[in-house]
Structures are given as C-alpha cells and as structure tokens.
Amino acid sequence: MKEKDVKFSDESENSKNRNGHDPIVDINTDENMAGTMHLNDAIEEEDKIEELQAEIQLQKDKYLRLIAEFDNFRKRKDREREELIQTAGKEVIVSLLEVLDDCDRAEKQIQQSKDVSEIKKGVQLVFNKLRSVLQSRGLRAMESINTEFDVDKHESITEIPAPSSELKGKVVDEVTKGYYLNDKIIRFAKVIVGK
C-alpha cells in the first residue's frame, strides 16, 4: 500500500509545472463529459429564467388590471342603462305636461260653460296640441285605409265583403290606428280587410 501511496505522490510531484505550482484545471474543457457544465451557460440560463418570470408577472398584472377595468366598465354601463330606462320617458312626459295643463283648463271651462260650440273648439285645440307635441317627438300616424293589407304593418281583426271590387285585399276600416316612432313601427294598425 505504501508503494501505491508513494507512486501517487510521485505522480503529483511530476504533475507540477515548471514554476512549482499545480496546473490550472479548466472545468469547462469537456462539455460532453457527464457531470460537467459550462458555468457561463448556467448563469445565462438563470438570468433568462428570472427575466421570463418577471415578464410573466408583468403580464399577470396587466391581465388582472384589464379584468378589473372591464368589470368596472360593465358595472358603469349597467348603471347607466338602468338610469336610462328609469328616465327614458322623462322628456316626453315633461313636454306633455303643457297638454295636461290645457286639459285641466278645458275641464274647468266645460263645467262652467254652457256653450257647446266653445267647448268643442277648446277640446279640439287641446287635441291638436297633443298631436303636435307627439309629432315633434317623432310620432307619426300610419295611413291604412284604402291601402293594400300588409302583414308587416297591419293586424287583421276580421274580413268583410268588399263594398267594391277595387277594395278587395285592401283595408276597408281601421279599428285602432298604427303608429311609427322615428320610422319604426311601435304599434300595428288593427284593421278590417275587404274580401
């Protein structure tokens, strides 16, 4: 055993370079050898991992902020829609208050006056004012009498024999008027059709 020890020590003495120092061992000499690794590559990989983790965290933060922002937007829109639904008719009602005032005045005049022609004139003025206020808001009456029956506009209540051959398939009478609001049908006309 001593010879081996001596041999080993002899080899280690022989392995010293000319200056008497141990030779420099390069641990990066063989990258294919098992258990070896380039230290520079390991440091670069760790830097990349940290960089990617920071990027993931940044994207997570952006994602969470975006979700919160969208949630706030949705809640704000829901609130605005509810307010709009609650106050949608406010403008129309305010404009109709003048007509209601005229109706109150007409009612007082009807109770006090005995002249029927004056009462008729007053009531007709109120009706005209009501129609003009509604027309200014986009309401328009549908013209149905003597027009072709159209299922997109009319709702047939009944059919009667046409008074003339020209009125076959046409609207003979109107039970309930149809109306447009800004060129969109809001109520179909209930009509009687000639057959």
LINHU-V452318 format. One record per run of one state. SS is the DSSP state (@ for helix, = for strand, . for the rest). FROM is the first residue (numbers start at 0). LEN is the number of residues. If there is no record, write none. Layout:
BEGIN
ss: (SS	SS)
from: (FROM	FROM)
len: (LEN	LEN)
END
This chain:
BEGIN
ss: (.	@	.	@	.	@	.	@	.	=	.	=	.	=	.	@	.	=	.	=	.	=	.	=	.)
from: (0	1	14	38	87	89	112	115	136	138	141	147	148	153	160	164	167	169	176	178	181	183	187	188	194)
len: (1	13	24	49	2	23	3	21	2	3	6	1	5	7	4	3	2	7	2	3	2	4	1	6	1)
END
